[in-house]
Each structure stands twice: as C-alpha cells, then as structure tokens.
Amino acid sequence: MRGTPQFNHKTCTGCGACSNVCPTRAIEIIDNYQSNKRKIRLWLGACIFCGNCRDFCPEHAIELTDKPVAPSPSKWIFEELETELAVCEKCDKLFSPSPLYEKVNELMLRDYQQRETFKKICERCKRLYYAKIYTKTLS
C-alpha cells in the first residue's frame, strides 16, 4: 500500500513537474507576486497515491511515506512547501523559483565551464538580449 506523498523541503526546486503530471490535480502551484514566493500545495483528499509526482520529480524530492491517509470527507487537508521566486535583473519581473534558477546555473557552469554566472533574466529579456547581440554580429 502506498502512503502519503511528502516533499523534501531541502531538495525541491519548485519546478512544478509534480503538478504537471498529477492526474487528479491534487498538486497546486501558487505564485504570490507580492511576497515573491511560490507555494506548492498537495491536497491529500484529492490525491490517489499513484506516485506520478515521485516518479517524475527531477530532484527526487517527493517520497511516498508508509503512513496511510485516514479517510476523510474533507479534501481540505494539505501539505505545503514554500520557496522564493527569482527576480529578473532587467525588468524586475518574477520568473522562476530561485532554487531552480540556482540549480540550472550550477549545471551550466559545470557543463560549460563558464567563469561568471549566467544573468538572472526572464525569457522575454533573454530574447531581447540575444537579439541585440545577433543584430550587432550581422551588421
């Protein structure tokens, strides 16, 4: 018997993969732009304990515990994880969970052996940044 899914708060990057693969939408992503926080909320009453969240988590940050969930008429029992959102250096828009940005940055530095960190910019600003570079190169 599978038990309750449980987040590992230290390894979760807040990417949202678990939410995307949940067949019952028991995992909800809530971005609060006023507080620069992302919440990942697992509604235990809606969870069918299929294990998709655990299987697809790239950081292996979800485990199915041995504890079964007691049947409850209320689906309002939940577990919650909170993480910071990264702010774009160019436009001040929130664009990614900070732990996810840091993880990608770490991998890029390791794989490409760059000396300096990649700019903390959103997709829109990144496209504009590279468009300017390519335009100057073609001129």
BAGUFI-572859 format. One record per atom (N, C-alpha, C, CB): residue number from 1; atom name; x negated, y, z. Coordinates in steps of 0.001 Angstrom, whole numbers. Glycine has a CB too. Layout:
REM residues N
<NUM, CA, <X, Y, Z>>
...
END
This chain:
REM residues 139
<1, N, <-843, -1185, 0>>
<1, CA, <0, 0, 0>>
<1, C, <-888, 1248, 0>>
<1, CB, <959, -2, 1226>>
<2, N, <-547, 2170, -851>>
<2, CA, <-1277, 3438, -898>>
<2, C, <-705, 4387, 132>>
<2, CB, <-1214, 4067, -2308>>
<3, N, <-1609, 5178, 697>>
<3, CA, <-1182, 6145, 1697>>
<3, C, <-1176, 7564, 1160>>
<3, CB, <-2071, 6064, 2906>>
<4, N, <-1209, 8488, 2065>>
<4, CA, <-1124, 9910, 1760>>
<4, C, <-2380, 10429, 1070>>
<4, CB, <-877, 10694, 3027>>
<5, N, <-2226, 11182, -32>>
<5, CA, <-3396, 11847, -613>>
<5, C, <-3904, 12919, 346>>
<5, CB, <-3051, 12470, -1995>>
<6, N, <-5221, 13052, 419>>
<6, CA, <-5814, 14044, 1303>>
<6, C, <-6959, 14735, 572>>
<6, CB, <-6311, 13392, 2622>>
<7, N, <-6970, 16084, 620>>
<7, CA, <-8018, 16877, -21>>
<7, C, <-9280, 16889, 824>>
<7, CB, <-7537, 18308, -266>>
<8, N, <-10424, 16854, 162>>
<8, CA, <-11692, 17097, 834>>
<8, C, <-11997, 18575, 616>>
<8, CB, <-12858, 16155, 285>>
<9, N, <-11845, 19380, 1632>>
<9, CA, <-11984, 20832, 1531>>
<9, C, <-13403, 21273, 1165>>
<9, CB, <-11578, 21473, 2836>>
<10, N, <-14376, 20426, 1405>>
<10, CA, <-15766, 20798, 1108>>
<10, C, <-16131, 20599, -358>>
<10, CB, <-16710, 19992, 1973>>
<11, N, <-15534, 19601, -1007>>
<11, CA, <-15925, 19307, -2385>>
<11, C, <-14935, 19794, -3436>>
<11, CB, <-16110, 17841, -2540>>
<12, N, <-13727, 20138, -3056>>
<12, CA, <-12729, 20612, -4021>>
<12, C, <-13155, 21974, -4581>>
<12, CB, <-11322, 20710, -3356>>
<13, N, <-13131, 22096, -5919>>
<13, CA, <-13495, 23359, -6568>>
<13, C, <-12266, 24187, -6931>>
<13, CB, <-14320, 23088, -7820>>
<14, N, <-11071, 23624, -6767>>
<14, CA, <-9857, 24365, -7091>>
<14, C, <-9543, 24405, -8575>>
<14, CB, <-9971, 25756, -6579>>
<15, N, <-10057, 23452, -9347>>
<15, CA, <-9894, 23487, -10806>>
<15, C, <-8456, 23257, -11255>>
<15, CB, <-10784, 22453, -11443>>
<16, N, <-7674, 22510, -10486>>
<16, CA, <-6277, 22275, -10834>>
<16, C, <-6025, 21024, -11649>>
<16, CB, <-5762, 23431, -11574>>
<17, N, <-7048, 20196, -11872>>
<17, CA, <-6862, 18965, -12645>>
<17, C, <-5816, 18066, -11992>>
<17, CB, <-8195, 18209, -12784>>
<18, N, <-5811, 18009, -10679>>
<18, CA, <-4849, 17169, -9952>>
<18, C, <-3415, 17589, -10252>>
<18, CB, <-5110, 17239, -8440>>
<19, N, <-3196, 18879, -10317>>
<19, CA, <-1859, 19409, -10600>>
<19, C, <-1424, 19062, -12019>>
<19, CB, <-1831, 20931, -10398>>
<20, N, <-2362, 19099, -12955>>
<20, CA, <-2037, 18820, -14356>>
<20, C, <-1649, 17377, -14608>>
<20, CB, <-3199, 19171, -15225>>
<21, N, <-2147, 16436, -13808>>
<21, CA, <-1865, 15018, -14051>>
<21, C, <-791, 14439, -13132>>
<21, CB, <-3127, 14222, -13892>>
<22, N, <-258, 15236, -12234>>
<22, CA, <754, 14739, -11296>>
<22, C, <2098, 14562, -12021>>
<22, CB, <909, 15715, -10087>>
<23, N, <2601, 13327, -12109>>
<23, CA, <3841, 13103, -12855>>
<23, C, <5089, 13707, -12206>>
<23, CB, <4048, 11639, -13030>>
<24, N, <5046, 13934, -10895>>
<24, CA, <6225, 14498, -10217>>
<24, C, <6052, 15971, -9870>>
<24, CB, <6521, 13717, -8951>>
<25, N, <4934, 16560, -10289>>
<25, CA, <4619, 17966, -9982>>
<25, C, <4609, 18227, -8470>>
<25, CB, <5639, 18899, -10664>>
<26, N, <4105, 17235, -7752>>
<26, CA, <4022, 17355, -6296>>
<26, C, <2854, 18248, -5873>>
<26, CB, <3877, 15969, -5660>>
<27, N, <1930, 18520, -6810>>
<27, CA, <788, 19377, -6506>>
<27, C, <988, 20699, -7233>>
<27, CB, <-567, 18700, -6921>>
<28, N, <1005, 21751, -6455>>
<28, CA, <1315, 23090, -6968>>
<28, C, <94, 23999, -6814>>
<28, CB, <2543, 23696, -6227>>
<29, N, <-185, 24789, -7855>>
<29, CA, <-1265, 25776, -7819>>
<29, C, <-628, 27149, -7631>>
<29, CB, <-2143, 25726, -9129>>
<30, N, <-1059, 27875, -6608>>
<30, CA, <-514, 29205, -6319>>
<30, C, <-1677, 30192, -6253>>
<30, CB, <308, 29210, -4975>>
<31, N, <-1735, 31101, -7225>>
<31, CA, <-2764, 32142, -7216>>
<31, C, <-2185, 33408, -6620>>
<31, CB, <-3307, 32409, -8644>>
<32, N, <-2827, 33917, -5568>>
<32, CA, <-2395, 35157, -4927>>
<32, C, <-3417, 36233, -5276>>
<32, CB, <-2251, 34985, -3365>>
<33, N, <-3032, 37111, -6187>>
<33, CA, <-3959, 38126, -6682>>
<33, C, <-4192, 39260, -5683>>
<33, CB, <-3443, 38697, -7978>>
<34, N, <-3309, 39413, -4710>>
<34, CA, <-3527, 40444, -3692>>
<34, C, <-4628, 40034, -2714>>
<34, CB, <-2224, 40724, -2928>>
<35, N, <-4686, 38754, -2388>>
<35, CA, <-5675, 38295, -1408>>
<35, C, <-6876, 37585, -2047>>
<35, CB, <-5011, 37363, -418>>
<36, N, <-6912, 37499, -3391>>
<36, CA, <-7988, 36808, -4121>>
<36, C, <-8120, 35348, -3697>>
<36, CB, <-9320, 37527, -3901>>
<37, N, <-6993, 34690, -3475>>
<37, CA, <-7010, 33297, -3019>>
<37, C, <-6200, 32409, -3953>>
<37, CB, <-6464, 33191, -1590>>
<38, N, <-6647, 31162, -4075>>
<38, CA, <-5883, 30124, -4765>>
<38, C, <-5523, 29074, -3733>>
<38, CB, <-6691, 29497, -5965>>
<39, N, <-4248, 28708, -3696>>
<39, CA, <-3790, 27634, -2823>>
<39, C, <-3414, 26442, -3692>>
<39, CB, <-2582, 28092, -1940>>
<40, N, <-3810, 25286, -3237>>
<40, CA, <-3371, 24037, -3851>>
<40, C, <-2526, 23341, -2801>>
<40, CB, <-4591, 23132, -4331>>
<41, N, <-1269, 23166, -3124>>
<41, CA, <-311, 22631, -2152>>
<41, C, <218, 21290, -2638>>
<41, CB, <857, 23624, -1921>>
<42, N, <113, 20279, -1790>>
<42, CA, <616, 18940, -2073>>
<42, C, <1908, 18734, -1292>>
<42, CB, <-440, 17848, -1709>>
<43, N, <3004, 18600, -2021>>
<43, CA, <4317, 18362, -1403>>
<43, C, <4476, 16855, -1215>>
<43, CB, <5493, 18955, -2284>>
<44, N, <4292, 16381, 8>>
<44, CA, <4295, 14947, 285>>
<44, C, <5646, 14289, 12>>
<44, CB, <3902, 14706, 1718>>
<45, N, <6730, 15032, 179>>
<45, CA, <8058, 14463, -82>>
<45, C, <8306, 14197, -1550>>
<45, CB, <9124, 15382, 440>>
<46, N, <7575, 14862, -2430>>
<46, CA, <7732, 14660, -3871>>
<46, C, <6696, 13693, -4434>>
<46, CB, <7635, 15990, -4596>>
<47, N, <5670, 13381, -3650>>
<47, CA, <4571, 12519, -4090>>
<47, C, <5037, 11062, -4183>>
<47, CB, <3368, 12638, -3123>>
<48, N, <4663, 10379, -5278>>
<48, CA, <4992, 8950, -5418>>
<48, C, <3767, 8069, -5171>>
<48, CB, <5563, 8668, -6820>>
<49, N, <2646, 8672, -4725>>
<49, CA, <1432, 7970, -4334>>
<49, C, <856, 7117, -5470>>
<49, CB, <1713, 7096, -3130>>
<50, N, <918, 7656, -6687>>
<50, CA, <423, 6934, -7867>>
<50, C, <-1097, 6937, -7943>>
<50, CB, <998, 7544, -9137>>
<51, N, <-1746, 7930, -7348>>
<51, CA, <-3197, 8004, -7355>>
<51, C, <-3781, 8732, -8552>>
<51, CB, <-3755, 6642, -7301>>
<52, N, <-2948, 9288, -9439>>
<52, CA, <-3475, 10034, -10588>>
<52, C, <-4368, 11188, -10138>>
<52, CB, <-2324, 10570, -11451>>
<53, N, <-3949, 11896, -9102>>
<53, CA, <-4730, 13040, -8616>>
<53, C, <-6137, 12602, -8224>>
<53, CB, <-4028, 13705, -7415>>
<54, N, <-6235, 11491, -7537>>
<54, CA, <-7538, 10954, -7121>>
<54, C, <-8347, 10493, -8335>>
<54, CB, <-7349, 9779, -6131>>
<55, N, <-7694, 9803, -9258>>
<55, CA, <-8403, 9239, -10404>>
<55, C, <-8945, 10300, -11364>>
<55, CB, <-7489, 8309, -11153>>
<56, N, <-8243, 11415, -11500>>
<56, CA, <-8643, 12432, -12465>>
<56, C, <-9420, 13599, -11857>>
<56, CB, <-7433, 12959, -13153>>
<57, N, <-9604, 13625, -10559>>
<57, CA, <-10342, 14718, -9923>>
<57, C, <-11824, 14612, -10301>>
<57, CB, <-10161, 14684, -8368>>
<58, N, <-12370, 15633, -10999>>
<58, CA, <-13773, 15549, -11418>>
<58, C, <-14761, 15601, -10250>>
<58, CB, <-14080, 16669, -12380>>
<59, N, <-14333, 16108, -9112>>
<59, CA, <-15219, 16216, -7943>>
<59, C, <-14982, 15107, -6915>>
<59, CB, <-15029, 17569, -7279>>
<60, N, <-14055, 14196, -7197>>
<60, CA, <-13696, 13113, -6267>>
<60, C, <-13322, 13695, -4906>>
<60, CB, <-14868, 12101, -6116>>
<61, N, <-12541, 14760, -4934>>
<61, CA, <-12189, 15487, -3713>>
<61, C, <-10844, 15061, -3135>>
<61, CB, <-12168, 16968, -3988>>
<62, N, <-10234, 14026, -3689>>
<62, CA, <-8946, 13542, -3174>>
<62, C, <-9084, 12053, -2870>>
<62, CB, <-7780, 13802, -4203>>
<63, N, <-8661, 11688, -1690>>
<63, CA, <-8660, 10286, -1264>>
<63, C, <-7238, 9897, -876>>
<63, CB, <-9648, 10053, -71>>
<64, N, <-6900, 8641, -1101>>
<64, CA, <-5635, 8117, -598>>
<64, C, <-5935, 7459, 739>>
<64, CB, <-4969, 7102, -1612>>
<65, N, <-5345, 7996, 1779>>
<65, CA, <-5624, 7506, 3132>>
<65, C, <-4864, 6210, 3401>>
<65, CB, <-5248, 8571, 4184>>
<66, N, <-5128, 5621, 4539>>
<66, CA, <-4414, 4411, 4956>>
<66, C, <-3088, 4737, 5631>>
<66, CB, <-5280, 3588, 5900>>
<67, N, <-2851, 6029, 5871>>
<67, CA, <-1650, 6429, 6604>>
<67, C, <-460, 6540, 5656>>
<67, CB, <-1879, 7768, 7332>>
<68, N, <565, 5733, 5871>>
<68, CA, <1762, 5893, 5045>>
<68, C, <2544, 7133, 5498>>
<68, CB, <2658, 4620, 5123>>
<69, N, <3323, 7667, 4592>>
<69, CA, <4167, 8807, 4936>>
<69, C, <5506, 8268, 5411>>
<69, CB, <4346, 9780, 3719>>
<70, N, <5943, 8743, 6558>>
<70, CA, <7239, 8319, 7079>>
<70, C, <8338, 8856, 6179>>
<70, CB, <7440, 8802, 8538>>
<71, N, <9327, 8020, 5856>>
<71, CA, <10428, 8512, 5031>>
<71, C, <11079, 9725, 5681>>
<71, CB, <11472, 7405, 4802>>
<72, N, <11343, 10717, 4897>>
<72, CA, <11916, 11949, 5417>>
<72, C, <12896, 12506, 4406>>
<72, CB, <10817, 12982, 5741>>
<73, N, <14035, 12997, 4864>>
<73, CA, <14980, 13604, 3928>>
<73, C, <14468, 14948, 3410>>
<73, CB, <16343, 13787, 4596>>
<74, N, <13431, 15466, 4043>>
<74, CA, <12899, 16773, 3658>>
<74, C, <11643, 16597, 2828>>
<74, CB, <12604, 17634, 4898>>
<75, N, <11582, 17281, 1674>>
<75, CA, <10354, 17241, 885>>
<75, C, <9436, 18394, 1270>>
<75, CB, <10674, 17293, -616>>
<76, N, <9756, 19099, 2326>>
<76, CA, <9019, 20312, 2680>>
<76, C, <7809, 20060, 3560>>
<76, CB, <9927, 21265, 3367>>
<77, N, <7364, 18824, 3632>>
<77, CA, <6142, 18503, 4351>>
<77, C, <5006, 18615, 3335>>
<77, CB, <6206, 17059, 5018>>
<78, N, <3962, 19358, 3661>>
<78, CA, <2893, 19529, 2678>>
<78, C, <1525, 19639, 3322>>
<78, CB, <3153, 20752, 1840>>
<79, N, <512, 19396, 2484>>
<79, CA, <-879, 19645, 2845>>
<79, C, <-1349, 20760, 1919>>
<79, CB, <-1783, 18334, 2716>>
<80, N, <-2218, 21625, 2438>>
<80, CA, <-2621, 22783, 1645>>
<80, C, <-4125, 23012, 1738>>
<80, CB, <-1868, 24034, 2104>>
<81, N, <-4694, 23425, 619>>
<81, CA, <-6105, 23785, 542>>
<81, C, <-6178, 25200, -20>>
<81, CB, <-6921, 22764, -346>>
<82, N, <-7079, 26011, 490>>
<82, CA, <-7202, 27394, 13>>
<82, C, <-8639, 27675, -389>>
<82, CB, <-6741, 28398, 1098>>
<83, N, <-8811, 28388, -1510>>
<83, CA, <-10142, 28743, -1995>>
<83, C, <-10126, 30164, -2555>>
<83, CB, <-10620, 27738, -3073>>
<84, N, <-11306, 30764, -2621>>
<84, CA, <-11450, 32120, -3157>>
<84, C, <-11370, 32101, -4679>>
<84, CB, <-12783, 32750, -2700>>
<85, N, <-10883, 33199, -5261>>
<85, CA, <-10911, 33373, -6707>>
<85, C, <-12058, 34307, -7081>>
<85, CB, <-9556, 33927, -7224>>
<86, N, <-12729, 34011, -8194>>
<86, CA, <-13824, 34850, -8678>>
<86, C, <-13253, 36072, -9395>>
<86, CB, <-14761, 34048, -9625>>
<87, N, <-13965, 37187, -9297>>
<87, CA, <-13543, 38443, -9919>>
<87, C, <-14493, 38758, -11070>>
<87, CB, <-13517, 39613, -8879>>
<88, N, <-13932, 39100, -12234>>
<88, CA, <-14730, 39445, -13409>>
<88, C, <-15542, 40710, -13142>>
<88, CB, <-13825, 39637, -14646>>
<89, N, <-16830, 40673, -13482>>
<89, CA, <-17709, 41819, -13269>>
<89, C, <-17388, 42986, -14201>>
<89, CB, <-19149, 41402, -13455>>
<90, N, <-16715, 42710, -15312>>
<90, CA, <-16427, 43755, -16299>>
<90, C, <-15077, 44438, -16062>>
<90, CB, <-16458, 43163, -17695>>
<91, N, <-14013, 43626, -15874>>
<91, CA, <-12661, 44210, -15812>>
<91, C, <-11983, 44063, -14447>>
<91, CB, <-11789, 43569, -16861>>
<92, N, <-12638, 43449, -13475>>
<92, CA, <-12104, 43223, -12118>>
<92, C, <-10885, 42302, -12074>>
<92, CB, <-11738, 44543, -11497>>
<93, N, <-10672, 41515, -13108>>
<93, CA, <-9565, 40560, -13144>>
<93, C, <-10006, 39262, -12467>>
<93, CB, <-9103, 40292, -14613>>
<94, N, <-9089, 38640, -11724>>
<94, CA, <-9358, 37328, -11135>>
<94, C, <-9247, 36302, -12249>>
<94, CB, <-8367, 37001, -9954>>
<95, N, <-10237, 35377, -12328>>
<95, CA, <-10196, 34476, -13473>>
<95, C, <-10473, 33012, -13179>>
<95, CB, <-11153, 34934, -14464>>
<96, N, <-11041, 32681, -12052>>
<96, CA, <-11417, 31298, -11790>>
<96, C, <-11639, 31117, -10297>>
<96, CB, <-12687, 30902, -12588>>
<97, N, <-11379, 29917, -9781>>
<97, CA, <-11764, 29667, -8394>>
<97, C, <-13282, 29806, -8245>>
<97, CB, <-11296, 28256, -7939>>
<98, N, <-13722, 30506, -7220>>
<98, CA, <-15166, 30725, -7011>>
<98, C, <-15975, 29435, -6930>>
<98, CB, <-15382, 31517, -5746>>
<99, N, <-15512, 28410, -6190>>
<99, CA, <-16314, 27177, -6142>>
<99, C, <-16471, 26538, -7521>>
<99, CB, <-15675, 26173, -5182>>
<100, N, <-15444, 26644, -8372>>
<100, CA, <-15528, 26097, -9721>>
<100, C, <-16546, 26880, -10540>>
<100, CB, <-14148, 26123, -10407>>
<101, N, <-16501, 28207, -10451>>
<101, CA, <-17480, 29040, -11160>>
<101, C, <-18901, 28695, -10711>>
<101, CB, <-17192, 30544, -10918>>
<102, N, <-19093, 28562, -9401>>
<102, CA, <-20429, 28251, -8867>>
<102, C, <-20916, 26889, -9359>>
<102, CB, <-20412, 28276, -7324>>
<103, N, <-20012, 25917, -9409>>
<103, CA, <-20371, 24566, -9871>>
<103, C, <-20787, 24603, -11342>>
<103, CB, <-19182, 23582, -9672>>
<104, N, <-20008, 25274, -12192>>
<104, CA, <-20329, 25384, -13615>>
<104, C, <-21650, 26121, -13794>>
<104, CB, <-19198, 26110, -14381>>
<105, N, <-21837, 27195, -13048>>
<105, CA, <-23078, 27964, -13120>>
<105, C, <-24281, 27085, -12755>>
<105, CB, <-23005, 29192, -12183>>
<106, N, <-24131, 26309, -11703>>
<106, CA, <-25199, 25414, -11260>>
<106, C, <-25543, 24394, -12352>>
<106, CB, <-24786, 24688, -9963>>
<107, N, <-24519, 23808, -12980>>
<107, CA, <-24745, 22822, -14042>>
<107, C, <-25397, 23456, -15268>>
<107, CB, <-23425, 22162, -14441>>
<108, N, <-24952, 24658, -15624>>
<108, CA, <-25516, 25350, -16777>>
<108, C, <-26988, 25699, -16521>>
<108, CB, <-24703, 26628, -17090>>
<109, N, <-27299, 26140, -15344>>
<109, CA, <-28687, 26478, -15019>>
<109, C, <-29574, 25241, -15068>>
<109, CB, <-28770, 27130, -13634>>
<110, N, <-29044, 24138, -14570>>
<110, CA, <-29810, 22895, -14562>>
<110, C, <-29986, 22359, -15987>>
<110, CB, <-29115, 21842, -13676>>
<111, N, <-28903, 22316, -16752>>
<111, CA, <-28948, 21723, -18081>>
<111, C, <-29661, 22590, -19113>>
<111, CB, <-27561, 21442, -18546>>
<112, N, <-29544, 23885, -18986>>
<112, CA, <-30145, 24767, -19982>>
<112, C, <-31396, 25480, -19474>>
<112, CB, <-29134, 25788, -20428>>
<113, N, <-31753, 25220, -18242>>
<113, CA, <-32968, 25767, -17630>>
<113, C, <-33079, 27286, -17821>>
<113, CB, <-34201, 25081, -18219>>
<114, N, <-31984, 27963, -17575>>
<114, CA, <-31968, 29421, -17661>>
<114, C, <-32641, 29995, -16424>>
<114, CB, <-30514, 29961, -17802>>
<115, N, <-33210, 31164, -16551>>
<115, CA, <-33868, 31816, -15420>>
<115, C, <-32895, 32640, -14588>>
<115, CB, <-34995, 32701, -15915>>
<116, N, <-31888, 33197, -15221>>
<116, CA, <-30943, 34012, -14458>>
<116, C, <-29545, 33405, -14555>>
<116, CB, <-30937, 35477, -14972>>
<117, N, <-28689, 33762, -13637>>
<117, CA, <-27349, 33193, -13622>>
<117, C, <-26507, 33773, -14747>>
<117, CB, <-26676, 33442, -12274>>
<118, N, <-25503, 33011, -15129>>
<118, CA, <-24584, 33476, -16152>>
<118, C, <-23706, 34565, -15551>>
<118, CB, <-23724, 32307, -16712>>
<119, N, <-23327, 35493, -16382>>
<119, CA, <-22490, 36591, -15912>>
<119, C, <-21153, 36063, -15425>>
<119, CB, <-22282, 37629, -17021>>
<120, N, <-20648, 36668, -14378>>
<120, CA, <-19357, 36279, -13823>>
<120, C, <-18286, 37114, -14534>>
<120, CB, <-19311, 36489, -12252>>
<121, N, <-17910, 36654, -15755>>
<121, CA, <-16922, 37400, -16543>>
<121, C, <-15824, 36471, -17039>>
<121, CB, <-17598, 38107, -17734>>
<122, N, <-14638, 37045, -17204>>
<122, CA, <-13464, 36281, -17646>>
<122, C, <-13583, 35952, -19140>>
<122, CB, <-12153, 37078, -17366>>
<123, N, <-12692, 35122, -19631>>
<123, CA, <-12724, 34695, -21032>>
<123, C, <-12587, 35869, -21995>>
<123, CB, <-11618, 33687, -21296>>
<124, N, <-11697, 36786, -21707>>
<124, CA, <-11485, 37939, -22588>>
<124, C, <-12759, 38777, -22696>>
<124, CB, <-10317, 38807, -22071>>
<125, N, <-13358, 39099, -21569>>
<125, CA, <-14590, 39903, -21564>>
<125, C, <-15750, 39137, -22195>>
<125, CB, <-14956, 40317, -20128>>
<126, N, <-15766, 37800, -22015>>
<126, CA, <-16811, 36984, -22618>>
<126, C, <-16724, 37039, -24141>>
<126, CB, <-16708, 35534, -22128>>
<127, N, <-15493, 36957, -24679>>
<127, CA, <-15312, 37052, -26133>>
<127, C, <-15772, 38410, -26648>>
<127, CB, <-13838, 36817, -26511>>
<128, N, <-15417, 39478, -25941>>
<128, CA, <-15847, 40820, -26352>>
<128, C, <-17364, 40965, -26287>>
<128, CB, <-15185, 41885, -25471>>
<129, N, <-17965, 40423, -25239>>
<129, CA, <-19421, 40481, -25043>>
<129, C, <-20145, 39799, -26214>>
<129, CB, <-19818, 39806, -23696>>
<130, N, <-19715, 38571, -26548>>
<130, CA, <-20372, 37847, -27636>>
<130, C, <-20042, 38434, -28998>>
<130, CB, <-19976, 36388, -27603>>
<131, N, <-18854, 38997, -29173>>
<131, CA, <-18511, 39655, -30439>>
<131, C, <-19448, 40820, -30703>>
<131, CB, <-17051, 40143, -30424>>
<132, N, <-19776, 41579, -29655>>
<132, CA, <-20723, 42702, -29806>>
<132, C, <-22113, 42195, -30197>>
<132, CB, <-20810, 43520, -28492>>
<133, N, <-22554, 41124, -29568>>
<133, CA, <-23867, 40553, -29871>>
<133, C, <-23922, 40083, -31329>>
<133, CB, <-24182, 39377, -28913>>
<134, N, <-22886, 39341, -31761>>
<134, CA, <-22873, 38822, -33123>>
<134, C, <-22759, 39933, -34147>>
<134, CB, <-21736, 37844, -33300>>
<135, N, <-21996, 40968, -33826>>
<135, CA, <-21853, 42097, -34748>>
<135, C, <-23192, 42789, -34934>>
<135, CB, <-20798, 43099, -34230>>
<136, N, <-23924, 42981, -33837>>
<136, CA, <-25261, 43611, -33933>>
<136, C, <-26220, 42717, -34718>>
<136, CB, <-25840, 43895, -32513>>
<137, N, <-26125, 41398, -34540>>
<137, CA, <-27004, 40458, -35231>>
<137, C, <-26749, 40484, -36740>>
<137, CB, <-26804, 39035, -34681>>
<138, N, <-25494, 40579, -37140>>
<138, CA, <-25136, 40569, -38559>>
<138, C, <-25428, 41879, -39257>>
<138, CB, <-23689, 40241, -38716>>
<139, N, <-25543, 42953, -38486>>
<139, CA, <-25762, 44281, -39094>>
<139, C, <-27184, 44456, -39573>>
<139, CB, <-25426, 45382, -38102>>
END
